[in-house]
Amino acid sequence: MGLCKVMGYSVFVLLKYETMIRKMSEELLKKLGRELEKFTYQSPIERMKSEMGVIRDAVAVLKEKVVSLGFVSVEEEIAFFKFVKPKFYAQLIFSSEWYSYEVGRPVLKGKGLDSYYIRQLDYISRFFRQHEFMYQYYRMGADELDEMYFVRGEKPPGLVGADLPAMDVTFSTLGDYLFSKFIALERLQEMVLEEMQVPSLAGTGVVRSKKGRELKWTGDSCNLIELVYGVFDCKQINGGDVDLSDLMDVFEICFQVNLSRYFRRFTEIKRRKSISKTRFIDQMREAVNKRIDEGDAYVPMSMR
């Protein structure tokens, strides 16, 4: 008894191909996630450069695999460009958007920061309104026009997508770019809204040393969050009689760094797989031990 045929291919072949593509893309996405974890401690500009480098490499591998395998049906092509590729490309878009957001964000809380949040939300809303039809299509999980928006070489009528950047016609569709952008901007929107929920502190200002030098945290905010959790859990302030949010506020004011997403960032710390969950504290321990060892090292009399 022969197998049922779909578009000239057996169900067995279709299922084998679908499993191959899904497994390959899932493994590549997991690997990408592990790579991105390594850049948590870099400065915004270095992190963006590193992230975009590994994401582009992952997209290139994805393209090579897909182009070499090809698609055995229109349904497979639609599924790939509608659900698989956007998961990768959204990472690339978000990395760029988040960098722009971080470097432009005012350090001190107040009216300036509140206005900045509003401007960011307006920017996101404008893009959604600009592409309202496709955004609603994305939000509703519609599929009536999938062959128009997720098959390569198709050119939708009208001005839809006329303002989008030029795309690689061998590995892009109008829909996959917009879906990627929607995913990235919704993630950015969620983070901005989370930061807006943190009450503003009055009376913030620049903290200076006795020498008059301004002190500002220049490392990744995730490092400071890791440090504050350590201080809190070791009960170093008020004998432990202090709220975590109060400690975050104090360190935030002292070092002029935004820690409003510390719950989310700590969740990211707990999920680390490719690096130590306490990488910054580990680095501090190694640095202090090195200083102690070097301080105890023998120094000849002639060099004293």
C-alpha positions as CSV (number, residue, x, y, z in Angstrom):
1,M,0.0,0.0,0.0
2,G,1.5,3.3,-1.1
3,L,1.9,6.4,1.0
4,C,-0.4,9.4,0.5
5,K,1.2,12.1,-1.7
6,V,1.2,15.8,-1.1
7,M,2.3,18.0,-4.0
8,G,4.3,15.2,-5.4
9,Y,6.1,14.3,-2.2
10,S,5.2,11.5,0.2
11,V,4.0,12.3,3.7
12,F,7.1,10.5,5.0
13,V,9.4,12.8,3.0
14,L,7.5,15.9,4.2
15,L,7.6,14.9,7.8
16,K,11.3,14.0,7.6
17,Y,12.1,17.4,6.0
18,E,10.0,19.3,8.5
19,T,11.7,17.5,11.4
20,M,15.1,18.2,10.0
21,I,14.5,21.9,9.5
22,R,12.9,22.2,12.9
23,K,15.6,20.4,14.8
24,M,18.4,22.3,13.0
25,S,16.8,25.7,13.7
26,E,16.0,24.8,17.3
27,E,19.6,23.7,18.0
28,L,21.0,26.8,16.2
29,L,18.7,29.1,18.2
30,K,19.8,27.5,21.5
31,K,23.4,27.8,20.5
32,L,22.8,31.5,19.7
33,G,21.2,32.0,23.1
34,R,24.3,30.6,24.8
35,E,26.5,32.8,22.8
36,L,24.5,35.9,23.7
37,E,24.9,35.2,27.4
38,K,28.6,35.8,27.1
39,F,28.2,39.4,26.3
40,T,26.1,40.4,29.3
41,Y,29.1,42.1,31.0
42,Q,30.3,44.2,28.1
43,S,29.6,47.9,27.6
44,P,26.6,48.8,25.5
45,I,28.6,49.5,22.3
46,E,30.8,46.4,22.7
47,R,27.8,44.2,23.6
48,M,25.9,45.4,20.5
49,K,28.9,44.7,18.2
50,S,29.4,41.2,19.7
51,E,25.7,40.3,19.6
52,M,25.2,41.5,16.1
53,G,28.3,39.5,15.0
54,V,27.1,36.2,16.4
55,I,23.5,36.8,15.3
56,R,24.6,37.5,11.7
57,D,26.7,34.3,11.8
58,A,23.7,32.3,13.0
59,V,21.5,33.8,10.3
60,A,24.1,33.0,7.7
61,V,24.3,29.4,8.8
62,L,20.5,29.2,8.8
63,K,20.4,30.6,5.2
64,E,23.1,28.2,4.0
65,K,21.2,25.2,5.5
66,V,17.8,26.2,4.1
67,V,19.1,27.1,0.7
68,S,20.9,23.8,0.4
69,L,18.0,21.8,1.5
70,G,15.3,23.8,-0.3
71,F,11.6,23.6,0.4
72,V,9.5,20.6,-0.6
73,S,6.2,22.6,-0.5
74,V,4.8,26.1,-0.3
75,E,3.5,25.2,3.2
76,E,7.1,24.5,4.4
77,E,8.3,27.8,2.9
78,I,5.5,29.7,4.6
79,A,6.1,28.0,8.0
80,F,9.8,28.8,7.8
81,F,9.5,32.5,6.9
82,K,6.6,33.1,9.2
83,F,7.7,31.4,12.4
84,V,11.4,30.3,12.2
85,K,13.4,33.0,10.6
86,P,11.7,35.9,12.6
87,K,13.0,34.3,15.8
88,F,16.5,34.8,14.6
89,Y,16.2,38.1,12.8
90,A,14.2,39.7,15.7
91,Q,17.4,39.2,17.8
92,L,19.4,41.3,15.4
93,I,16.8,44.1,15.3
94,F,16.4,44.1,19.1
95,S,20.1,44.3,19.7
96,S,20.3,47.5,17.6
97,E,17.1,49.0,19.2
98,W,18.2,48.2,22.7
99,Y,21.6,49.8,22.2
100,S,20.0,53.0,20.9
101,Y,17.6,52.9,23.9
102,E,20.3,52.4,26.5
103,V,22.7,55.1,25.2
104,G,20.0,57.7,24.9
105,R,18.4,57.0,28.3
106,P,18.9,59.7,31.0
107,V,20.8,58.4,34.0
108,L,18.9,60.3,36.7
109,K,15.3,59.7,37.3
110,G,12.8,62.6,37.0
111,K,10.9,64.4,34.3
112,G,13.6,63.9,31.7
113,L,13.5,60.1,32.1
114,D,9.7,60.1,32.1
115,S,9.7,62.0,28.8
116,Y,12.2,59.7,27.4
117,Y,10.0,56.7,28.2
118,I,7.0,58.4,26.5
119,R,9.1,59.2,23.4
120,Q,10.2,55.5,23.1
121,L,6.7,54.2,23.4
122,D,5.5,56.8,20.8
123,Y,8.3,55.6,18.4
124,I,7.1,52.0,18.8
125,S,3.4,52.9,18.4
126,R,4.2,54.9,15.3
127,F,5.8,51.8,13.6
128,F,2.8,49.6,14.6
129,R,0.4,52.2,13.2
130,Q,2.5,52.7,10.0
131,H,2.2,48.9,9.4
132,E,-1.2,48.5,11.0
133,F,-2.6,45.9,8.6
134,M,0.4,43.6,8.9
135,Y,0.6,44.2,12.7
136,Q,-3.0,43.1,13.1
137,Y,-2.3,40.1,10.8
138,Y,0.6,39.2,13.1
139,R,-1.4,39.8,16.3
140,M,-4.4,37.8,15.2
141,G,-2.4,34.9,13.9
142,A,-4.2,35.2,10.5
143,D,-3.1,33.0,7.6
144,E,-5.3,34.0,4.6
145,L,-2.6,35.9,2.9
146,D,0.4,33.8,3.9
147,E,1.3,32.9,0.3
148,M,1.5,36.6,-0.5
149,Y,3.6,37.6,2.5
150,F,5.7,34.5,3.3
151,V,6.7,33.1,-0.1
152,R,9.9,34.5,-1.8
153,G,9.4,36.5,-5.0
154,E,5.8,37.5,-4.2
155,K,5.1,41.2,-4.6
156,P,2.1,42.4,-2.6
157,P,-0.1,45.0,-4.3
158,G,-0.1,48.7,-3.3
159,L,2.4,50.4,-1.1
160,V,2.7,47.8,1.6
161,G,6.4,47.4,2.4
162,A,7.5,50.2,0.1
163,D,9.4,51.9,2.9
164,L,11.3,48.8,4.1
165,P,15.0,48.2,3.5
166,A,16.1,46.2,0.5
167,M,16.1,42.5,1.2
168,D,17.9,39.4,0.0
169,V,15.3,38.0,-2.4
170,T,16.8,34.5,-2.0
171,F,16.2,34.4,1.8
172,S,13.6,37.1,2.6
173,T,9.9,37.8,2.2
174,L,8.0,41.0,3.1
175,G,6.3,39.2,6.0
176,D,9.3,37.8,7.7
177,Y,11.0,41.2,8.1
178,L,7.9,42.8,9.5
179,F,7.2,39.9,11.9
180,S,10.8,40.1,13.1
181,K,10.4,43.9,13.7
182,F,7.1,43.4,15.5
183,I,8.7,40.8,17.8
184,A,11.7,43.0,18.6
185,L,9.6,46.2,19.2
186,E,7.1,44.4,21.4
187,R,10.0,43.1,23.5
188,L,11.4,46.7,23.7
189,Q,8.0,48.0,24.6
190,E,7.6,45.5,27.4
191,M,11.0,46.5,28.9
192,V,10.2,50.2,28.7
193,L,6.8,49.7,30.5
194,E,8.6,47.7,33.2
195,E,11.0,50.5,33.8
196,M,8.1,53.0,34.0
197,Q,6.6,51.0,36.9
198,V,9.5,51.9,39.2
199,P,8.7,54.9,41.3
200,S,10.9,58.0,40.6
201,L,13.3,59.2,43.3
202,A,13.4,62.8,44.2
203,G,16.6,64.7,45.1
204,T,19.0,62.6,43.0
205,G,22.3,64.1,42.1
206,V,25.9,63.5,41.2
207,V,28.0,61.7,43.8
208,R,31.6,62.9,44.2
209,S,34.6,61.6,46.2
210,K,36.3,63.8,48.8
211,K,38.7,64.8,46.0
212,G,35.7,66.2,44.1
213,R,35.8,63.5,41.4
214,E,32.5,62.4,40.0
215,L,31.9,58.6,40.4
216,K,29.8,56.7,37.9
217,W,29.3,53.0,37.2
218,T,30.8,52.2,33.8
219,G,30.4,48.4,33.9
220,D,27.3,46.5,32.8
221,S,24.3,47.1,35.0
222,C,23.9,43.4,35.3
223,N,27.3,43.2,37.2
224,L,26.0,45.8,39.8
225,I,22.7,43.9,40.2
226,E,24.7,40.7,40.9
227,L,26.8,42.6,43.5
228,V,23.7,44.1,45.2
229,Y,22.0,40.7,45.5
230,G,25.2,39.5,47.2
231,V,25.2,42.4,49.7
232,F,21.5,41.8,50.3
233,D,21.7,38.0,50.8
234,C,24.8,38.3,53.1
235,K,22.8,40.8,55.3
236,Q,25.6,43.5,55.1
237,I,23.2,46.5,55.5
238,N,21.2,47.2,58.6
239,G,21.9,43.7,59.8
240,G,19.7,42.4,57.0
241,D,16.7,44.6,57.9
242,V,16.4,46.2,54.5
243,D,14.3,45.7,51.4
244,L,16.1,44.7,48.2
245,S,14.4,47.5,46.4
246,D,15.9,50.0,48.8
247,L,19.4,48.7,48.2
248,M,18.9,48.9,44.5
249,D,17.7,52.5,44.8
250,V,20.8,53.5,46.9
251,F,23.3,51.9,44.5
252,E,21.3,53.3,41.5
253,I,21.6,56.9,42.9
254,C,25.2,56.5,44.1
255,F,26.5,55.2,40.8
256,Q,24.0,56.9,38.4
257,V,22.9,53.7,36.7
258,N,19.5,52.4,35.9
259,L,18.7,49.2,37.8
260,S,14.9,49.4,37.4
261,R,14.8,46.0,35.6
262,Y,16.7,44.1,38.3
263,F,14.1,41.4,38.8
264,R,14.2,40.6,35.0
265,R,17.9,40.8,34.9
266,F,18.3,38.5,37.9
267,T,16.1,36.0,36.1
268,E,18.4,36.2,33.2
269,I,21.4,35.5,35.5
270,K,19.6,32.4,36.9
271,R,19.1,31.0,33.4
272,R,22.8,31.2,32.4
273,K,24.1,28.0,31.0
274,S,27.3,28.7,29.1
275,I,28.8,30.9,31.8
276,S,28.9,30.9,35.6
277,K,25.8,32.3,37.2
278,T,28.0,34.5,39.5
279,R,30.5,35.4,36.9
280,F,31.1,39.0,38.1
281,I,31.5,37.9,41.7
282,D,33.9,35.2,40.5
283,Q,35.9,37.8,38.7
284,M,36.0,40.0,41.8
285,R,37.2,37.1,43.9
286,E,40.0,36.3,41.4
287,A,41.0,40.0,41.2
288,V,41.2,40.4,45.0
289,N,43.1,37.1,45.4
290,K,45.5,38.2,42.8
291,R,46.0,41.6,44.6
292,I,46.6,39.7,47.8
293,D,49.0,37.3,46.2
294,E,51.0,40.0,44.5
295,G,51.1,42.0,47.7
296,D,52.6,39.1,49.6
297,A,55.1,38.4,46.8
298,Y,58.8,38.8,47.7
299,V,60.2,42.2,46.8
300,P,64.0,42.5,46.8
301,M,65.5,45.2,49.1
302,S,67.0,47.0,46.1
303,M,63.5,47.5,44.7
304,R,61.9,48.8,47.9
